[in-house]
Amino acid sequence: MVEIKNIVFTKIKFNPIKCFFCFINHLLPIRLKFANESFVALVDNKIQALITLEKDSKSNSRFKITKLILENPSIAKELVNYVITRYRAQGASSFYVVVDELHSELLNIFKNELNFRMCSLEHLYKINPINSSYSLILRPFKKESVNGIKEFYNQNINSYNRFTFSRENYQFFNGYSKYVFYNDEENQILGYFEVSTKDNHNYYINFSIDSVYNIYLVDAIKYIYSKVKQKNKNALLFIKVKDYFMNSKEIMAILKENNAEFVSKSEILAKDYFQQIKEGDLFKSSKIIFNDPTTA
């Protein structure tokens, strides 16, 4: 018999303080959850599968699957269905996952078995050591500017992806370092940059920039690079280029011209609230491990 439960209720040993906060997080409705959440499937009290979900920029309705570990594929369907149903019942409207295109088996599971749709691509580049001199000064994020930033961010998303990836005001208060690129008069937003990290060593830039001002991206990266190095001189900086932004192709060309190191190309797979999970066998492999180390 398969038993599914939050990982905090298993025999896995946790730091007592972490265990307490995970327990509190489990009890809260999804709009108040403050940490990612993992569920496991057990057979004879042995963990056979695990899935972890994380809020996308503190979204109350959109979640990113950041980890999937399957020791026993035959029970994966039950685990995935349980978690998605549980979150839907609390108001979640969409789920997504970012999978490296080289992981063909995992892509097949999400697209053909779990009925996730491929809606975009994410290109990851590493920023190699660069001349830190820059002419562009990015301004710190101010909460009174959030309405304009939200409008700018959402308008730069392709229309057919806005339902899945657009943001609300509260999602910009996500705890990440944020910078804004203004025109000279500082009355028009031309770019928005977020810098996130989970380990204070690997930093990731998520951004949106006006296509007319793409040329200023390099200076923006230099500015952020200098800020990151001030925090940790050994830090590594990466930048994500997401195809659901309208000027992604031009951005990739600029990065290549400026010696950014290509790391990976991933498919962004999404499942919206009204889609139903397919019936039938889901997994045919003996063991699959997936772990996304980046932030949502």
Residue pairs with C-beta under 8 A, 6 or more apart in sequence:
1 43
2 41
2 42
2 43
2 48
2 75
2 78
2 79
3 41
3 42
3 43
4 39
4 40
4 41
4 42
4 78
4 79
4 82
5 39
5 40
5 42
6 22
6 26
6 37
6 38
6 39
6 40
7 22
7 38
7 39
7 40
7 50
8 14
8 19
8 22
8 23
8 26
10 40
10 42
10 47
11 45
12 47
14 22
21 35
22 35
22 37
25 33
25 34
25 35
25 37
26 37
28 34
29 90
29 91
30 55
30 60
30 61
30 87
30 90
30 91
30 92
31 60
31 91
33 55
36 52
36 53
36 54
36 55
36 66
37 52
37 53
38 50
38 51
38 52
38 53
38 67
39 50
39 51
39 79
39 82
39 83
40 47
40 48
40 49
40 50
40 79
41 47
41 48
41 49
41 50
41 72
41 75
41 76
41 78
41 79
42 48
43 72
43 75
47 71
48 70
48 71
48 72
48 75
49 69
49 70
49 71
49 72
49 75
49 76
49 79
50 67
50 68
50 69
50 79
51 65
51 67
51 68
51 69
51 79
51 80
51 83
52 65
52 66
52 67
52 68
53 63
53 64
53 65
53 66
53 83
53 87
53 95
54 63
54 64
54 66
54 296
55 62
55 63
55 64
55 296
56 62
56 63
56 64
56 96
56 171
56 296
57 167
57 171
57 172
57 174
57 296
58 170
58 171
58 173
58 174
58 175
59 167
59 168
59 171
60 91
61 91
61 92
61 93
61 94
62 92
62 93
62 94
62 95
62 96
62 164
63 87
63 92
63 94
63 95
63 96
64 95
64 96
64 97
64 98
64 292
64 296
65 95
65 96
65 97
65 292
66 291
66 292
66 296
67 290
67 291
67 292
68 97
68 106
68 288
68 289
68 290
68 291
69 288
69 289
69 290
69 291
70 76
70 283
70 285
70 287
70 288
70 289
71 287
73 282
73 283
73 284
73 285
73 286
73 287
73 288
74 283
76 282
76 283
77 277
77 281
77 282
77 283
80 114
80 277
80 282
81 277
84 92
84 95
84 271
84 277
87 95
88 273
92 273
93 272
93 273
94 164
94 270
94 271
94 272
94 273
95 116
95 270
95 271
96 116
96 119
96 164
96 268
96 269
96 270
96 271
97 110
97 116
97 268
97 269
97 292
98 122
98 266
98 267
98 268
98 269
98 292
98 294
99 106
99 107
99 110
99 266
99 267
99 269
99 290
100 264
100 265
100 266
101 107
101 264
101 265
101 266
101 267
102 264
103 290
105 285
105 288
106 288
106 290
107 267
107 269
109 282
109 283
109 288
110 116
110 269
111 117
111 118
111 269
113 278
113 280
113 281
113 282
113 283
114 271
114 277
114 278
114 282
115 271
115 275
115 276
115 277
115 278
116 269
116 270
116 271
117 269
117 270
117 271
117 275
118 267
118 268
118 269
119 161
119 164
119 244
119 268
119 269
119 270
120 161
120 165
120 242
120 243
120 244
120 267
120 268
121 242
121 243
121 265
121 266
121 267
121 268
122 240
122 241
122 242
122 243
122 265
122 266
122 267
122 268
123 240
123 241
123 242
123 243
123 248
123 252
123 262
123 264
123 265
123 266
124 238
124 239
124 240
124 241
124 262
124 263
124 264
124 265
124 266
124 294
125 238
125 239
125 241
125 255
125 260
125 261
125 262
125 263
126 236
126 237
126 238
126 260
126 261
126 263
127 221
127 225
127 237
127 238
127 239
127 260
127 261
128 259
128 260
128 261
130 221
130 222
130 225
130 258
130 259
131 222
132 222
132 225
132 226
132 229
133 222
134 219
134 222
134 223
134 226
135 219
136 181
136 216
136 219
136 220
136 222
136 223
137 223
138 179
138 180
138 181
138 191
138 193
138 220
138 223
138 224
139 179
139 180
139 181
139 182
139 186
140 178
140 179
140 180
141 149
141 172
141 178
141 179
141 180
142 180
143 173
145 180
145 189
146 169
146 172
146 173
147 169
148 189
149 172
149 180
149 189
149 192
150 167
150 168
150 169
150 172
152 189
152 192
152 208
152 210
153 166
153 167
153 192
153 208
154 162
154 166
154 167
156 208
156 209
156 210
156 211
156 245
156 246
156 247
157 165
157 166
157 208
157 244
157 245
157 246
158 244
158 245
158 246
161 244
163 272
164 244
164 270
164 272
165 242
165 244
172 178
174 194
176 194
176 195
176 196
176 295
177 194
177 195
177 196
177 227
178 192
178 193
178 194
178 195
179 192
179 193
179 195
179 220
179 223
179 224
180 189
180 191
180 192
180 193
181 189
181 190
181 191
181 192
181 193
181 209
181 213
181 216
181 220
182 188
182 189
182 190
183 190
190 209
190 210
190 212
190 213
190 216
191 207
191 208
191 209
191 210
191 213
191 216
191 217
191 220
192 207
192 208
192 209
193 205
193 206
193 207
193 220
193 224
194 205
194 206
194 207
195 203
195 204
195 205
195 224
195 227
195 228
196 203
196 204
196 206
196 295
197 203
197 204
197 235
197 295
198 293
198 294
198 295
200 231
200 232
200 235
201 232
201 234
201 235
201 236
202 235
202 236
202 238
202 293
203 228
203 235
203 236
203 237
203 238
204 238
204 239
204 240
204 294
204 295
205 221
205 224
205 237
205 238
205 239
205 240
206 240
206 242
207 220
207 239
207 240
208 245
209 216
209 217
209 220
209 247
209 251
211 246
211 247
211 250
214 247
214 250
214 251
214 254
215 254
217 251
217 254
217 255
218 254
218 258
221 237
221 239
224 237
225 237
228 235
228 237
229 235
238 263
238 294
239 255
239 260
240 294
241 248
241 251
241 252
241 255
242 248
242 268
243 268
244 268
245 251
256 262
